Amino acid sequence: MDKSLAVAFAGTPSFALPALDGIATSRHRLVVVYTQPDRPAGRGLALAASPVKERAQSLGLPVEQPETLREAMAPTRLAAFSPDVMVVVAYGLLLPQAILDVPRLGCLNIHASILPRWRGAAPVARAIEAGDTKTGVCIMRMDSGLDTGPVMLRHELTIAPRETAGELELRLASRGAGLIVAALDALAENRASFEAQDPALATYARKLRKSEARIDWREPAELIERRVRALNPWPVAEARLEGLQLRIWQASVVAAAAGPQPGTILAAGPVGLVVMTGRDALVIERLQMAGRRTVAAADFANTRDLVGLVLF
């Protein structure tokens, strides 16, 4: 008979759903799901459940939503579910050592990079921003450090030239779901092995902040284009056009001689808005003005005369 593990799951956003679904349809048993507390959302700021909570409820699983896992009773509450292992995917809360010690086989994390590169909160966005051509997903045994634990399994992916963070996350989430089930199978069959990370190769993927959205047109177009992709779907790169917010959802790079002030719109037509940067020009292909829907920049260019205006 196939060996089955009792699995506690901790996750919050949509990125965690493929892994939750994968475990739910595997030979292993989900015994509890941890997720972030309901948060205000939408214009009415009504409390909204996380994607993971909604899926867990649809599967009929018990759900725990602590504000913190540092309370004295938190390990006892987890131990009551008798988990063999805990799987953590973009949960959003730190797991103190007392929690890590509860499952007899430890805690496994699905991390969206090839560790030790891009430890931290935003590995997908930082890989794109840095111009990496490859990334991947790792299954790591968690320890008290920040993504410092030994790696069990890894799968490498090529980053497509125009791929956004949102698109890449979808691919990584799918790969991670397959890997975590394979990892649980290996643990159940006592054939899992782990490889320590080399700390000398570590890089840090700091958390994305809304303040990063504003474009500095003095930077090279190549870097700006990567940021546009890295900040899609959040917080979305933006500029100001005559004082109004202009969000940039898609862009490309075109060669341009130095000359006009960075941010100057050099051309506006079928290809979109061609904007001068610190080196070469950025072609804005899809944009969104404040309070409006996202449109092709070529269509927006037909609404008014834009050449010569300066984006800030």
FENNOR-V876159 format. One record per backbone hydrogen bond with DSSP energy under -0.5 kcal/mol. CO is the residue of the C=O (numbers start at 1). NH is the residue of the N-H. Records with the same first field share a line. If there is no record, write none. Layout:
# FENNOR-V876159
CO = NH, NH
This chain:
# FENNOR-V876159
5 = 7, 29
6 = 8, 84, 85
7 = 31, 32
8 = 87
9 = 34
10 = 89
12 = 52
13 = 16
14 = 17, 18
16 = 20
17 = 21
18 = 22
19 = 23
20 = 24
21 = 25
23 = 26
28 = 30
29 = 7, 31
32 = 9
33 = 64
34 = 11
39 = 48
41 = 46
42 = 45
46 = 41
48 = 39
50 = 54
51 = 55
52 = 56
53 = 57
54 = 58
55 = 59
56 = 61
57 = 60
62 = 33
64 = 35
71 = 74
73 = 77
74 = 78
75 = 79
76 = 80
78 = 81
79 = 82
83 = 104
84 = 105
85 = 8
86 = 88, 108
87 = 10
88 = 110
89 = 12
90 = 12, 13
94 = 96
96 = 99, 100
97 = 101
99 = 102, 103
103 = 106
106 = 86
107 = 142
108 = 88
109 = 111, 140
111 = 113, 138
113 = 115
114 = 117
116 = 119, 203
119 = 205
122 = 126
123 = 127
124 = 128
125 = 129
126 = 130
127 = 131, 132
128 = 131
133 = 159
135 = 157
137 = 155
138 = 111, 140
139 = 152, 153
140 = 109, 142
145 = 147
150 = 141
151 = 195
153 = 139
155 = 137
157 = 135
158 = 160
160 = 163
164 = 168
165 = 169
166 = 170
167 = 171
168 = 172
169 = 173
170 = 174
171 = 175
172 = 176
173 = 177
174 = 178
175 = 179
176 = 180
177 = 181
178 = 182
179 = 183
180 = 184
181 = 185
182 = 186
183 = 187
184 = 188
185 = 189
186 = 191, 192
187 = 190
195 = 151
197 = 199
198 = 201
199 = 202
203 = 119
204 = 206
205 = 121, 122
209 = 212
210 = 213
211 = 214
213 = 238
215 = 217
216 = 219
217 = 278
219 = 278, 279
220 = 224
221 = 225
222 = 226
223 = 227
224 = 228
225 = 229
226 = 230
227 = 231
229 = 165, 232
231 = 233, 236
232 = 165, 166
237 = 248
238 = 215
239 = 246
240 = 242, 312
241 = 244
244 = 241
245 = 290
246 = 239
247 = 249, 288
248 = 237
250 = 285, 286
252 = 283
254 = 281
256 = 280
260 = 259
261 = 264
263 = 311
264 = 266, 276
265 = 308
267 = 274
269 = 272
272 = 269, 274
273 = 275, 284
274 = 266, 267
275 = 282
276 = 263
279 = 221
280 = 277
281 = 254
282 = 275, 284
283 = 252, 285
284 = 273
285 = 297
286 = 249, 250
287 = 295
288 = 247
289 = 292
295 = 287
296 = 299, 300
297 = 301
298 = 302
299 = 302
300 = 303
301 = 304
304 = 306
306 = 309
309 = 265
310 = 242
